[in-house]
Amino acid sequence: METAQLTEKVEAALEEIRPFLQSDGGDIKLLGIDDEKIVRVQLEGACVGCSVNQMTLKSGVEMTIKKHAPQIEQVINVEV
């Protein structure tokens, strides 16, 4: 799959989950996709200091992204 197509699929997944994050005062930004397998994101707003952000990342964000782009193996949060 072309990188542009994969990026579109990942962005669509993030748009699907974004309202849930925003309802808690947070957000998420796509930073990049490495080797078409690892998605790098940045949690923003209230999600940054949230004690359950790793659970949100794995059970919410990663699951949604894999639904749209099954070849993705992992989603990691990059803290800036």
TORSEVEX-31059 format. One record per residue (C-alpha): residue number from 1; residue in one letter; x, y, z. Coordinates in pm, 1 decimal, decimal comma, padded with zeros to 6 digits. Each point is the difference from the previous one (the first is absolute). Example, Ala and Ser with C-alpha at 12.3 -4.5 7.8 and 13.67 -1.06 7.14 Angstrom:
<nodes>
<node resi="1" resn="A" X="01230,0" Y="-00450,0" Z="00780,0"/>
<node resi="2" resn="S" X="00137,0" Y="00344,0" Z="-00066,0"/>
</nodes>
This chain:
<nodes>
<node resi="1" resn="M" X="00000,0" Y="00000,0" Z="00000,0"/>
<node resi="2" resn="E" X="00123,5" Y="00347,2" Z="-00080,0"/>
<node resi="3" resn="T" X="00098,9" Y="00222,1" Z="00289,5"/>
<node resi="4" resn="A" X="-00262,6" Y="00260,7" Z="-00093,7"/>
<node resi="5" resn="Q" X="-00276,8" Y="-00261,0" Z="00006,3"/>
<node resi="6" resn="L" X="00116,0" Y="-00134,7" Z="00334,1"/>
<node resi="7" resn="T" X="00018,6" Y="00350,1" Z="00145,1"/>
<node resi="8" resn="E" X="-00357,2" Y="00064,9" Z="-00117,0"/>
<node resi="9" resn="K" X="-00120,9" Y="-00318,7" Z="00170,2"/>
<node resi="10" resn="V" X="00176,2" Y="00088,3" Z="00325,4"/>
<node resi="11" resn="E" X="-00135,9" Y="00356,1" Z="-00011,1"/>
<node resi="12" resn="A" X="-00351,2" Y="-00141,5" Z="-00054,2"/>
<node resi="13" resn="A" X="00045,6" Y="-00218,3" Z="00307,6"/>
<node resi="14" resn="L" X="00115,5" Y="00298,9" Z="00204,3"/>
<node resi="15" resn="E" X="-00302,9" Y="00200,0" Z="-00116,2"/>
<node resi="16" resn="E" X="-00218,3" Y="-00285,5" Z="00124,1"/>
<node resi="17" resn="I" X="00150,3" Y="00002,1" Z="00349,3"/>
<node resi="18" resn="R" X="00072,6" Y="00373,4" Z="00029,1"/>
<node resi="19" resn="P" X="-00351,1" Y="00098,2" Z="00127,5"/>
<node resi="20" resn="F" X="00042,3" Y="-00234,1" Z="00298,2"/>
<node resi="21" resn="L" X="00335,3" Y="00155,3" Z="00087,1"/>
<node resi="22" resn="Q" X="-00131,2" Y="00352,4" Z="-00048,3"/>
<node resi="23" resn="S" X="-00297,7" Y="-00067,0" Z="00227,1"/>
<node resi="24" resn="D" X="00253,8" Y="-00051,6" Z="00280,6"/>
<node resi="25" resn="G" X="00197,2" Y="00312,4" Z="-00090,8"/>
<node resi="26" resn="G" X="00267,3" Y="-00176,3" Z="-00203,4"/>
<node resi="27" resn="D" X="00098,7" Y="-00059,2" Z="-00359,1"/>
<node resi="28" resn="I" X="00244,4" Y="-00198,4" Z="-00210,9"/>
<node resi="29" resn="K" X="00235,0" Y="00087,9" Z="-00283,4"/>
<node resi="30" resn="L" X="00162,5" Y="-00232,8" Z="-00253,1"/>
<node resi="31" resn="L" X="00376,9" Y="00052,2" Z="-00003,4"/>
<node resi="32" resn="G" X="00093,9" Y="-00268,4" Z="-00249,0"/>
<node resi="33" resn="I" X="-00001,4" Y="-00362,1" Z="-00108,1"/>
<node resi="34" resn="D" X="00323,5" Y="-00199,6" Z="00013,8"/>
<node resi="35" resn="D" X="00056,9" Y="-00284,9" Z="-00247,5"/>
<node resi="36" resn="E" X="-00378,7" Y="-00017,8" Z="-00058,3"/>
<node resi="37" resn="K" X="-00025,4" Y="-00185,8" Z="00334,2"/>
<node resi="38" resn="I" X="00040,8" Y="00240,7" Z="00291,5"/>
<node resi="39" resn="V" X="-00218,0" Y="00307,3" Z="00041,9"/>
<node resi="40" resn="R" X="00141,2" Y="00287,6" Z="00204,3"/>
<node resi="41" resn="V" X="-00257,4" Y="00228,6" Z="00158,5"/>
<node resi="42" resn="Q" X="-00000,4" Y="00277,9" Z="00255,2"/>
<node resi="43" resn="L" X="-00272,3" Y="00015,9" Z="00260,5"/>
<node resi="44" resn="E" X="-00095,6" Y="00359,6" Z="00077,2"/>
<node resi="45" resn="G" X="-00193,4" Y="00201,1" Z="00256,1"/>
<node resi="46" resn="A" X="-00145,1" Y="-00190,0" Z="00294,1"/>
<node resi="47" resn="C" X="00123,8" Y="-00327,5" Z="-00150,4"/>
<node resi="48" resn="V" X="00360,7" Y="00093,3" Z="00078,0"/>
<node resi="49" resn="G" X="-00026,5" Y="-00025,3" Z="00376,6"/>
<node resi="50" resn="C" X="-00279,6" Y="-00255,5" Z="00009,6"/>
<node resi="51" resn="S" X="00078,4" Y="-00309,4" Z="00204,7"/>
<node resi="52" resn="V" X="-00181,3" Y="-00227,5" Z="-00245,7"/>
<node resi="53" resn="N" X="00155,4" Y="00135,5" Z="-00320,3"/>
<node resi="54" resn="Q" X="00190,9" Y="-00324,9" Z="-00070,3"/>
<node resi="55" resn="M" X="-00324,4" Y="-00195,9" Z="00026,4"/>
<node resi="56" resn="T" X="-00168,8" Y="00253,1" Z="-00229,3"/>
<node resi="57" resn="L" X="00290,2" Y="-00028,0" Z="-00242,4"/>
<node resi="58" resn="K" X="-00007,8" Y="-00381,0" Z="-00016,2"/>
<node resi="59" resn="S" X="-00367,7" Y="-00087,5" Z="00034,4"/>
<node resi="60" resn="G" X="-00142,4" Y="00304,8" Z="-00175,6"/>
<node resi="61" resn="V" X="00242,1" Y="00158,1" Z="-00243,2"/>
<node resi="62" resn="E" X="00201,6" Y="-00307,2" Z="-00101,9"/>
<node resi="63" resn="M" X="-00308,6" Y="-00218,5" Z="-00038,6"/>
<node resi="64" resn="T" X="-00172,7" Y="00261,4" Z="-00218,2"/>
<node resi="65" resn="I" X="00308,5" Y="00052,0" Z="-00216,7"/>
<node resi="66" resn="K" X="00043,5" Y="-00376,1" Z="-00049,8"/>
<node resi="67" resn="K" X="-00364,1" Y="-00022,6" Z="-00106,9"/>
<node resi="68" resn="H" X="00070,5" Y="00251,1" Z="-00278,8"/>
<node resi="69" resn="A" X="00355,4" Y="-00115,7" Z="-00077,4"/>
<node resi="70" resn="P" X="00058,3" Y="-00362,2" Z="00113,7"/>
<node resi="71" resn="Q" X="00368,6" Y="00005,1" Z="-00100,4"/>
<node resi="72" resn="I" X="00077,5" Y="00240,1" Z="00285,7"/>
<node resi="73" resn="E" X="00174,0" Y="-00189,3" Z="00278,8"/>
<node resi="74" resn="Q" X="00033,7" Y="00264,2" Z="00270,1"/>
<node resi="75" resn="V" X="-00104,6" Y="00350,3" Z="00097,9"/>
<node resi="76" resn="I" X="00234,2" Y="00197,4" Z="00221,9"/>
<node resi="77" resn="N" X="-00046,8" Y="00333,6" Z="00171,4"/>
<node resi="78" resn="V" X="00291,4" Y="00239,5" Z="-00042,6"/>
<node resi="79" resn="E" X="00022,8" Y="00246,8" Z="00286,4"/>
<node resi="80" resn="V" X="00145,6" Y="00331,8" Z="-00099,8"/>
</nodes>
